[in-house]
Amino acid sequence: QVQLVESGGGLVQAGGSLRLSCVASGLSFGTRAMGWFRQAPGKEREFVARISRSGDTTSYADSVKGRFTISRDITKNTVSLQMNSLKPEDTAVYYCAAGKFLANYASLYGTQDYDYWGQGTQVTVSS
């Protein structure tokens, strides 16, 4: 059974930092690119960042570029999202997701391109 378990969310003041982690089990971690998405109340789930299977290529939404960093540790089956200079508009539930098996990293555009999802972790940024 595949499981993605996120942790690290919480309440932080604007300008602060948080580090989200996602531990994957039940799948061959190195065969899947990984992504982070977020969903604010009343809005659709949106792409935040993704990382290739090898971890050497990353991509970010324009809204977080320069502030967020995605990384992965294949030895620990973990993908992380370091979030700095947080803004109130970053408030959302954050989800990690595993891309389709052996899919090309560059082809993972939207939620339909990911097979497995975590339960989400709440991030709240106060002004």
FENNORQUI-V615792 format. One record per residue. N is the residue number from 1. RES is the residue in three letters. D_CENTER is the distance of its C-alpha to the mean C-alpha in whole Angstrom. Layout:
BEGIN
[[N;RES;D_CENTER] [N;RES;D_CENTER]]
END
This chain:
BEGIN
[[1;GLN;20] [2;VAL;17] [3;GLN;15] [4;LEU;11] [5;VAL;11] [6;GLU;9] [7;SER;11] [8;GLY;12] [9;GLY;12] [10;GLY;15] [11;LEU;18] [12;VAL;18] [13;GLN;20] [14;ALA;20] [15;GLY;20] [16;GLY;18] [17;SER;15] [18;LEU;13] [19;ARG;11] [20;LEU;8] [21;SER;8] [22;CYS;8] [23;VAL;11] [24;ALA;12] [25;SER;16] [26;GLY;18] [27;LEU;17] [28;SER;18] [29;PHE;15] [30;GLY;16] [31;THR;17] [32;ARG;13] [33;ALA;11] [34;MET;7] [35;GLY;5] [36;TRP;2] [37;PHE;5] [38;ARG;8] [39;GLN;11] [40;ALA;14] [41;PRO;18] [42;GLY;20] [43;LYS;17] [44;GLU;15] [45;ARG;12] [46;GLU;10] [47;PHE;8] [48;VAL;7] [49;ALA;6] [50;ARG;7] [51;ILE;9] [52;SER;12] [53;ARG;14] [54;SER;16] [55;GLY;13] [56;ASP;16] [57;THR;14] [58;THR;11] [59;SER;11] [60;TYR;10] [61;ALA;11] [62;ASP;15] [63;SER;14] [64;VAL;12] [65;LYS;13] [66;GLY;15] [67;ARG;14] [68;PHE;10] [69;THR;10] [70;ILE;7] [71;SER;9] [72;ARG;10] [73;ASP;14] [74;ILE;15] [75;THR;18] [76;LYS;16] [77;ASN;14] [78;THR;11] [79;VAL;8] [80;SER;7] [81;LEU;6] [82;GLN;10] [83;MET;10] [84;ASN;14] [85;SER;17] [86;LEU;15] [87;LYS;17] [88;PRO;18] [89;GLU;16] [90;ASP;13] [91;THR;14] [92;ALA;12] [93;VAL;10] [94;TYR;7] [95;TYR;6] [96;CYS;4] [97;ALA;7] [98;ALA;10] [99;GLY;11] [100;LYS;15] [101;PHE;17] [102;LEU;18] [103;ALA;17] [104;ASN;17] [105;TYR;14] [106;ALA;16] [107;SER;17] [108;LEU;13] [109;TYR;13] [110;GLY;13] [111;THR;12] [112;GLN;15] [113;ASP;14] [114;TYR;12] [115;ASP;14] [116;TYR;12] [117;TRP;10] [118;GLY;10] [119;GLN;12] [120;GLY;10] [121;THR;10] [122;GLN;12] [123;VAL;12] [124;THR;16] [125;VAL;17] [126;SER;21] [127;SER;23]]
END
